[in-house]
Each structure stands twice: as C-alpha cells, then as structure tokens.
C-alpha cells in the first residue's frame, strides 16, 4: 500500500479532493452510527474546509 499523505498539507489536499468528488459518501460517513465512520467523515470535512455538523 502506497503512503500518499506525508504531512497535514497533503491530507488537506486529499480531503478537499475527496469531498469534492465524493460528497455523498463523506456525508454518509459523517451521519453514520459507527463512531469510526463518523470520525472519518468529520475529519475529511474539517480538513476540506467544510462546516461540520456537531
């Protein structure tokens, strides 16, 4: 498996691109009952600069 995140700047770019192309999937993760999925969706939205539902 290739490591594509070397620092927080790269994760921010990844999160922005992921949210732009897979918004419905990220929203699904954020609204999940599974705490790990919810955390992942929330972190992606946060690093993408999107308002997070708390």
mmCIF file of the N, C-alpha and C atoms, coordinates in Angstrom:
data_MODEL
# 
_entry.id   MODEL 
# 
loop_
_atom_site.group_PDB 
_atom_site.id 
_atom_site.type_symbol 
_atom_site.label_atom_id 
_atom_site.label_alt_id 
_atom_site.label_comp_id 
_atom_site.label_asym_id 
_atom_site.label_entity_id 
_atom_site.label_seq_id 
_atom_site.pdbx_PDB_ins_code 
_atom_site.Cartn_x 
_atom_site.Cartn_y 
_atom_site.Cartn_z 
_atom_site.occupancy 
_atom_site.B_iso_or_equiv 
_atom_site.pdbx_formal_charge 
_atom_site.auth_seq_id 
_atom_site.auth_comp_id 
_atom_site.auth_asym_id 
_atom_site.auth_atom_id 
_atom_site.pdbx_PDB_model_num 
ATOM 1   N N  . UNK A 1 1  ? 0.843   -1.179 0.000  1.00 0.00 ? 1  UNK A N  1 
ATOM 2   C CA . UNK A 1 1  ? 0.000   0.000  0.000  1.00 0.00 ? 1  UNK A CA 1 
ATOM 3   C C  . UNK A 1 1  ? 0.888   1.241  0.000  1.00 0.00 ? 1  UNK A C  1 
ATOM 4   N N  . UNK A 1 2  ? 0.585   2.155  -0.872 1.00 0.00 ? 2  UNK A N  1 
ATOM 5   C CA . UNK A 1 2  ? 1.379   3.366  -1.000 1.00 0.00 ? 2  UNK A CA 1 
ATOM 6   C C  . UNK A 1 2  ? 0.922   4.417  0.004  1.00 0.00 ? 2  UNK A C  1 
ATOM 7   N N  . UNK A 1 3  ? 1.870   5.054  0.665  1.00 0.00 ? 3  UNK A N  1 
ATOM 8   C CA . UNK A 1 3  ? 1.564   6.124  1.607  1.00 0.00 ? 3  UNK A CA 1 
ATOM 9   C C  . UNK A 1 3  ? 1.467   7.431  0.833  1.00 0.00 ? 3  UNK A C  1 
ATOM 10  N N  . UNK A 1 4  ? 0.263   7.982  0.740  1.00 0.00 ? 4  UNK A N  1 
ATOM 11  C CA . UNK A 1 4  ? 0.082   9.195  -0.057 1.00 0.00 ? 4  UNK A CA 1 
ATOM 12  C C  . UNK A 1 4  ? 0.002   10.453 0.802  1.00 0.00 ? 4  UNK A C  1 
ATOM 13  N N  . UNK A 1 5  ? -0.013  10.321 2.128  1.00 0.00 ? 5  UNK A N  1 
ATOM 14  C CA . UNK A 1 5  ? -0.035  11.507 2.977  1.00 0.00 ? 5  UNK A CA 1 
ATOM 15  C C  . UNK A 1 5  ? 1.277   11.596 3.740  1.00 0.00 ? 5  UNK A C  1 
ATOM 16  N N  . UNK A 1 6  ? 2.046   12.618 3.440  1.00 0.00 ? 6  UNK A N  1 
ATOM 17  C CA . UNK A 1 6  ? 3.324   12.809 4.103  1.00 0.00 ? 6  UNK A CA 1 
ATOM 18  C C  . UNK A 1 6  ? 3.245   13.863 5.195  1.00 0.00 ? 6  UNK A C  1 
ATOM 19  N N  . UNK A 1 7  ? 2.298   14.749 5.101  1.00 0.00 ? 7  UNK A N  1 
ATOM 20  C CA . UNK A 1 7  ? 2.097   15.761 6.134  1.00 0.00 ? 7  UNK A CA 1 
ATOM 21  C C  . UNK A 1 7  ? 0.664   16.274 6.066  1.00 0.00 ? 7  UNK A C  1 
ATOM 22  N N  . UNK A 1 8  ? 0.323   17.177 6.974  1.00 0.00 ? 8  UNK A N  1 
ATOM 23  C CA . UNK A 1 8  ? -1.058  17.649 7.039  1.00 0.00 ? 8  UNK A CA 1 
ATOM 24  C C  . UNK A 1 8  ? -1.468  18.426 5.789  1.00 0.00 ? 8  UNK A C  1 
ATOM 25  N N  . UNK A 1 9  ? -0.525  19.075 5.094  1.00 0.00 ? 9  UNK A N  1 
ATOM 26  C CA . UNK A 1 9  ? -0.872  19.786 3.865  1.00 0.00 ? 9  UNK A CA 1 
ATOM 27  C C  . UNK A 1 9  ? -1.371  18.826 2.800  1.00 0.00 ? 9  UNK A C  1 
ATOM 28  N N  . UNK A 1 10 ? -0.738  17.672 2.680  1.00 0.00 ? 10 UNK A N  1 
ATOM 29  C CA . UNK A 1 10 ? -1.189  16.694 1.706  1.00 0.00 ? 10 UNK A CA 1 
ATOM 30  C C  . UNK A 1 10 ? -2.541  16.115 2.095  1.00 0.00 ? 10 UNK A C  1 
ATOM 31  N N  . UNK A 1 11 ? -2.780  15.901 3.397  1.00 0.00 ? 11 UNK A N  1 
ATOM 32  C CA . UNK A 1 11 ? -4.075  15.379 3.812  1.00 0.00 ? 11 UNK A CA 1 
ATOM 33  C C  . UNK A 1 11 ? -5.160  16.403 3.526  1.00 0.00 ? 11 UNK A C  1 
ATOM 34  N N  . UNK A 1 12 ? -4.856  17.664 3.707  1.00 0.00 ? 12 UNK A N  1 
ATOM 35  C CA . UNK A 1 12 ? -5.830  18.707 3.409  1.00 0.00 ? 12 UNK A CA 1 
ATOM 36  C C  . UNK A 1 12 ? -6.204  18.686 1.930  1.00 0.00 ? 12 UNK A C  1 
ATOM 37  N N  . UNK A 1 13 ? -5.227  18.529 1.060  1.00 0.00 ? 13 UNK A N  1 
ATOM 38  C CA . UNK A 1 13 ? -5.499  18.429 -0.378 1.00 0.00 ? 13 UNK A CA 1 
ATOM 39  C C  . UNK A 1 13 ? -6.307  17.184 -0.686 1.00 0.00 ? 13 UNK A C  1 
ATOM 40  N N  . UNK A 1 14 ? -5.935  16.071 -0.067 1.00 0.00 ? 14 UNK A N  1 
ATOM 41  C CA . UNK A 1 14 ? -6.666  14.819 -0.256 1.00 0.00 ? 14 UNK A CA 1 
ATOM 42  C C  . UNK A 1 14 ? -8.115  14.975 0.206  1.00 0.00 ? 14 UNK A C  1 
ATOM 43  N N  . UNK A 1 15 ? -8.311  15.582 1.377  1.00 0.00 ? 15 UNK A N  1 
ATOM 44  C CA . UNK A 1 15 ? -9.653  15.751 1.922  1.00 0.00 ? 15 UNK A CA 1 
ATOM 45  C C  . UNK A 1 15 ? -10.494 16.653 1.022  1.00 0.00 ? 15 UNK A C  1 
ATOM 46  N N  . UNK A 1 16 ? -9.903  17.721 0.529  1.00 0.00 ? 16 UNK A N  1 
ATOM 47  C CA . UNK A 1 16 ? -10.619 18.634 -0.355 1.00 0.00 ? 16 UNK A CA 1 
ATOM 48  C C  . UNK A 1 16 ? -11.044 17.932 -1.637 1.00 0.00 ? 16 UNK A C  1 
ATOM 49  N N  . UNK A 1 17 ? -10.127 17.175 -2.223 1.00 0.00 ? 17 UNK A N  1 
ATOM 50  C CA . UNK A 1 17 ? -10.442 16.448 -3.454 1.00 0.00 ? 17 UNK A CA 1 
ATOM 51  C C  . UNK A 1 17 ? -11.481 15.363 -3.196 1.00 0.00 ? 17 UNK A C  1 
ATOM 52  N N  . UNK A 1 18 ? -11.338 14.644 -2.099 1.00 0.00 ? 18 UNK A N  1 
ATOM 53  C CA . UNK A 1 18 ? -12.282 13.576 -1.764 1.00 0.00 ? 18 UNK A CA 1 
ATOM 54  C C  . UNK A 1 18 ? -13.674 14.144 -1.553 1.00 0.00 ? 18 UNK A C  1 
ATOM 55  N N  . UNK A 1 19 ? -13.780 15.238 -0.820 1.00 0.00 ? 19 UNK A N  1 
ATOM 56  C CA . UNK A 1 19 ? -15.095 15.819 -0.569 1.00 0.00 ? 19 UNK A CA 1 
ATOM 57  C C  . UNK A 1 19 ? -15.712 16.362 -1.853 1.00 0.00 ? 19 UNK A C  1 
ATOM 58  N N  . UNK A 1 20 ? -14.884 16.928 -2.705 1.00 0.00 ? 20 UNK A N  1 
ATOM 59  C CA . UNK A 1 20 ? -15.401 17.479 -3.967 1.00 0.00 ? 20 UNK A CA 1 
ATOM 60  C C  . UNK A 1 20 ? -15.942 16.386 -4.883 1.00 0.00 ? 20 UNK A C  1 
ATOM 61  N N  . UNK A 1 21 ? -15.296 15.229 -4.892 1.00 0.00 ? 21 UNK A N  1 
ATOM 62  C CA . UNK A 1 21 ? -15.700 14.172 -5.815 1.00 0.00 ? 21 UNK A CA 1 
ATOM 63  C C  . UNK A 1 21 ? -16.639 13.138 -5.193 1.00 0.00 ? 21 UNK A C  1 
ATOM 64  N N  . UNK A 1 22 ? -16.652 13.062 -3.867 1.00 0.00 ? 22 UNK A N  1 
ATOM 65  C CA . UNK A 1 22 ? -17.456 12.033 -3.195 1.00 0.00 ? 22 UNK A CA 1 
ATOM 66  C C  . UNK A 1 22 ? -18.238 12.611 -2.029 1.00 0.00 ? 22 UNK A C  1 
ATOM 67  N N  . UNK A 1 23 ? -18.887 13.744 -2.271 1.00 0.00 ? 23 UNK A N  1 
ATOM 68  C CA . UNK A 1 23 ? -19.609 14.448 -1.211 1.00 0.00 ? 23 UNK A CA 1 
ATOM 69  C C  . UNK A 1 23 ? -20.638 13.562 -0.522 1.00 0.00 ? 23 UNK A C  1 
ATOM 70  N N  . UNK A 1 24 ? -21.414 12.815 -1.285 1.00 0.00 ? 24 UNK A N  1 
ATOM 71  C CA . UNK A 1 24 ? -22.466 11.976 -0.697 1.00 0.00 ? 24 UNK A CA 1 
ATOM 72  C C  . UNK A 1 24 ? -21.869 10.906 0.215  1.00 0.00 ? 24 UNK A C  1 
ATOM 73  N N  . UNK A 1 25 ? -20.750 10.331 -0.194 1.00 0.00 ? 25 UNK A N  1 
ATOM 74  C CA . UNK A 1 25 ? -20.105 9.292  0.619  1.00 0.00 ? 25 UNK A CA 1 
ATOM 75  C C  . UNK A 1 25 ? -19.567 9.872  1.923  1.00 0.00 ? 25 UNK A C  1 
ATOM 76  N N  . UNK A 1 26 ? -18.975 11.059 1.853  1.00 0.00 ? 26 UNK A N  1 
ATOM 77  C CA . UNK A 1 26 ? -18.442 11.693 3.065  1.00 0.00 ? 26 UNK A CA 1 
ATOM 78  C C  . UNK A 1 26 ? -19.592 12.089 3.993  1.00 0.00 ? 26 UNK A C  1 
ATOM 79  N N  . UNK A 1 27 ? -20.685 12.604 3.440  1.00 0.00 ? 27 UNK A N  1 
ATOM 80  C CA . UNK A 1 27 ? -21.853 12.936 4.249  1.00 0.00 ? 27 UNK A CA 1 
ATOM 81  C C  . UNK A 1 27 ? -22.431 11.688 4.899  1.00 0.00 ? 27 UNK A C  1 
ATOM 82  N N  . UNK A 1 28 ? -22.452 10.577 4.161  1.00 0.00 ? 28 UNK A N  1 
ATOM 83  C CA . UNK A 1 28 ? -22.922 9.314  4.717  1.00 0.00 ? 28 UNK A CA 1 
ATOM 84  C C  . UNK A 1 28 ? -22.059 8.891  5.899  1.00 0.00 ? 28 UNK A C  1 
ATOM 85  N N  . UNK A 1 29 ? -20.741 9.005  5.743  1.00 0.00 ? 29 UNK A N  1 
ATOM 86  C CA . UNK A 1 29 ? -19.836 8.648  6.835  1.00 0.00 ? 29 UNK A CA 1 
ATOM 87  C C  . UNK A 1 29 ? -20.083 9.536  8.053  1.00 0.00 ? 29 UNK A C  1 
ATOM 88  N N  . UNK A 1 30 ? -20.229 10.825 7.825  1.00 0.00 ? 30 UNK A N  1 
ATOM 89  C CA . UNK A 1 30 ? -20.421 11.757 8.936  1.00 0.00 ? 30 UNK A CA 1 
ATOM 90  C C  . UNK A 1 30 ? -21.717 11.472 9.695  1.00 0.00 ? 30 UNK A C  1 
ATOM 91  N N  . UNK A 1 31 ? -22.743 10.989 9.008  1.00 0.00 ? 31 UNK A N  1 
ATOM 92  C CA . UNK A 1 31 ? -24.033 10.718 9.641  1.00 0.00 ? 31 UNK A CA 1 
ATOM 93  C C  . UNK A 1 31 ? -24.184 9.274  10.111 1.00 0.00 ? 31 UNK A C  1 
ATOM 94  N N  . UNK A 1 32 ? -23.131 8.484  9.984  1.00 0.00 ? 32 UNK A N  1 
ATOM 95  C CA . UNK A 1 32 ? -23.170 7.074  10.382 1.00 0.00 ? 32 UNK A CA 1 
ATOM 96  C C  . UNK A 1 32 ? -23.284 6.921  11.898 1.00 0.00 ? 32 UNK A C  1 
ATOM 97  N N  . UNK A 1 33 ? -23.845 5.808  12.329 1.00 0.00 ? 33 UNK A N  1 
ATOM 98  C CA . UNK A 1 33 ? -23.911 5.493  13.753 1.00 0.00 ? 33 UNK A CA 1 
ATOM 99  C C  . UNK A 1 33 ? -22.607 4.888  14.258 1.00 0.00 ? 33 UNK A C  1 
ATOM 100 N N  . UNK A 1 34 ? -21.783 4.386  13.351 1.00 0.00 ? 34 UNK A N  1 
ATOM 101 C CA . UNK A 1 34 ? -20.487 3.822  13.711 1.00 0.00 ? 34 UNK A CA 1 
ATOM 102 C C  . UNK A 1 34 ? -19.540 4.972  14.066 1.00 0.00 ? 34 UNK A C  1 
ATOM 103 N N  . UNK A 1 35 ? -18.968 4.973  15.274 1.00 0.00 ? 35 UNK A N  1 
ATOM 104 C CA . UNK A 1 35 ? -18.117 6.101  15.681 1.00 0.00 ? 35 UNK A CA 1 
ATOM 105 C C  . UNK A 1 35 ? -16.884 6.293  14.802 1.00 0.00 ? 35 UNK A C  1 
ATOM 106 N N  . UNK A 1 36 ? -16.306 5.225  14.266 1.00 0.00 ? 36 UNK A N  1 
ATOM 107 C CA . UNK A 1 36 ? -15.130 5.345  13.397 1.00 0.00 ? 36 UNK A CA 1 
ATOM 108 C C  . UNK A 1 36 ? -15.497 5.991  12.068 1.00 0.00 ? 36 UNK A C  1 
ATOM 109 N N  . UNK A 1 37 ? -16.609 5.573  11.487 1.00 0.00 ? 37 UNK A N  1 
ATOM 110 C CA . UNK A 1 37 ? -17.056 6.170  10.230 1.00 0.00 ? 37 UNK A CA 1 
ATOM 111 C C  . UNK A 1 37 ? -17.417 7.639  10.428 1.00 0.00 ? 37 UNK A C  1 
ATOM 112 N N  . UNK A 1 38 ? -18.109 7.929  11.527 1.00 0.00 ? 38 UNK A N  1 
ATOM 113 C CA . UNK A 1 38 ? -18.485 9.315  11.828 1.00 0.00 ? 38 UNK A CA 1 
ATOM 114 C C  . UNK A 1 38 ? -17.242 10.186 11.976 1.00 0.00 ? 38 UNK A C  1 
ATOM 115 N N  . UNK A 1 39 ? -16.233 9.684  12.682 1.00 0.00 ? 39 UNK A N  1 
ATOM 116 C CA . UNK A 1 39 ? -14.994 10.441 12.878 1.00 0.00 ? 39 UNK A CA 1 
ATOM 117 C C  . UNK A 1 39 ? -14.294 10.675 11.543 1.00 0.00 ? 39 UNK A C  1 
ATOM 118 N N  . UNK A 1 40 ? -14.235 9.670  10.704 1.00 0.00 ? 40 UNK A N  1 
ATOM 119 C CA . UNK A 1 40 ? -13.581 9.810  9.403  1.00 0.00 ? 40 UNK A CA 1 
ATOM 120 C C  . UNK A 1 40 ? -14.284 10.854 8.541  1.00 0.00 ? 40 UNK A C  1 
ATOM 121 N N  . UNK A 1 41 ? -15.598 10.787 8.472  1.00 0.00 ? 41 UNK A N  1 
ATOM 122 C CA . UNK A 1 41 ? -16.351 11.770 7.704  1.00 0.00 ? 41 UNK A CA 1 
ATOM 123 C C  . UNK A 1 41 ? -16.168 13.179 8.236  1.00 0.00 ? 41 UNK A C  1 
ATOM 124 N N  . UNK A 1 42 ? -16.160 13.314 9.553  1.00 0.00 ? 42 UNK A N  1 
ATOM 125 C CA . UNK A 1 42 ? -15.976 14.618 10.187 1.00 0.00 ? 42 UNK A CA 1 
ATOM 126 C C  . UNK A 1 42 ? -14.588 15.176 9.910  1.00 0.00 ? 42 UNK A C  1 
ATOM 127 N N  . UNK A 1 43 ? -13.565 14.334 10.012 1.00 0.00 ? 43 UNK A N  1 
ATOM 128 C CA . UNK A 1 43 ? -12.189 14.788 9.774  1.00 0.00 ? 43 UNK A CA 1 
ATOM 129 C C  . UNK A 1 43 ? -11.993 15.198 8.314  1.00 0.00 ? 43 UNK A C  1 
ATOM 130 N N  . UNK A 1 44 ? -12.536 14.420 7.398  1.00 0.00 ? 44 UNK A N  1 
ATOM 131 C CA . UNK A 1 44 ? -12.406 14.783 5.978  1.00 0.00 ? 44 UNK A CA 1 
ATOM 132 C C  . UNK A 1 44 ? -13.050 16.140 5.724  1.00 0.00 ? 44 UNK A C  1 
ATOM 133 N N  . UNK A 1 45 ? -14.257 16.345 6.253  1.00 0.00 ? 45 UNK A N  1 
ATOM 134 C CA . UNK A 1 45 ? -14.935 17.625 6.047  1.00 0.00 ? 45 UNK A CA 1 
ATOM 135 C C  . UNK A 1 45 ? -14.167 18.764 6.703  1.00 0.00 ? 45 UNK A C  1 
ATOM 136 N N  . UNK A 1 46 ? -13.641 18.532 7.898  1.00 0.00 ? 46 UNK A N  1 
ATOM 137 C CA . UNK A 1 46 ? -12.895 19.576 8.604  1.00 0.00 ? 46 UNK A CA 1 
ATOM 138 C C  . UNK A 1 46 ? -11.663 20.004 7.817  1.00 0.00 ? 46 UNK A C  1 
ATOM 139 N N  . UNK A 1 47 ? -10.882 19.036 7.341  1.00 0.00 ? 47 UNK A N  1 
ATOM 140 C CA . UNK A 1 47 ? -9.680  19.363 6.579  1.00 0.00 ? 47 UNK A CA 1 
ATOM 141 C C  . UNK A 1 47 ? -9.998  19.911 5.201  1.00 0.00 ? 47 UNK A C  1 
ATOM 142 N N  . UNK A 1 48 ? -11.186 19.612 4.678  1.00 0.00 ? 48 UNK A N  1 
ATOM 143 C CA . UNK A 1 48 ? -11.593 20.159 3.379  1.00 0.00 ? 48 UNK A CA 1 
ATOM 144 C C  . UNK A 1 48 ? -12.123 21.591 3.514  1.00 0.00 ? 48 UNK A C  1 
ATOM 145 N N  . UNK A 1 49 ? -12.282 22.053 4.755  1.00 0.00 ? 49 UNK A N  1 
ATOM 146 C CA . UNK A 1 49 ? -12.762 23.410 4.980  1.00 0.00 ? 49 UNK A CA 1 
ATOM 147 C C  . UNK A 1 49 ? -14.260 23.553 4.916  1.00 0.00 ? 49 UNK A C  1 
ATOM 148 N N  . UNK A 1 50 ? -14.973 22.450 5.160  1.00 0.00 ? 50 UNK A N  1 
ATOM 149 C CA . UNK A 1 50 ? -16.423 22.437 5.099  1.00 0.00 ? 50 UNK A CA 1 
ATOM 150 C C  . UNK A 1 50 ? -16.964 22.508 6.530  1.00 0.00 ? 50 UNK A C  1 
ATOM 151 N N  . UNK A 1 51 ? -18.084 23.188 6.711  1.00 0.00 ? 51 UNK A N  1 
ATOM 152 C CA . UNK A 1 51 ? -18.700 23.267 8.033  1.00 0.00 ? 51 UNK A CA 1 
ATOM 153 C C  . UNK A 1 51 ? -19.109 21.872 8.490  1.00 0.00 ? 51 UNK A C  1 
ATOM 154 N N  . UNK A 1 52 ? -18.766 21.549 9.729  1.00 0.00 ? 52 UNK A N  1 
ATOM 155 C CA . UNK A 1 52 ? -19.020 20.222 10.279 1.00 0.00 ? 52 UNK A CA 1 
ATOM 156 C C  . UNK A 1 52 ? -20.232 20.267 11.199 1.00 0.00 ? 52 UNK A C  1 
ATOM 157 N N  . UNK A 1 53 ? -21.143 19.302 11.037 1.00 0.00 ? 53 UNK A N  1 
ATOM 158 C CA . UNK A 1 53 ? -22.297 19.176 11.931 1.00 0.00 ? 53 UNK A CA 1 
ATOM 159 C C  . UNK A 1 53 ? -21.850 18.509 13.216 1.00 0.00 ? 53 UNK A C  1 
ATOM 160 N N  . UNK A 1 54 ? -22.003 19.213 14.337 1.00 0.00 ? 54 UNK A N  1 
ATOM 161 C CA . UNK A 1 54 ? -21.561 18.645 15.620 1.00 0.00 ? 54 UNK A CA 1 
ATOM 162 C C  . UNK A 1 54 ? -22.723 18.153 16.402 1.00 0.00 ? 54 UNK A C  1 
# 
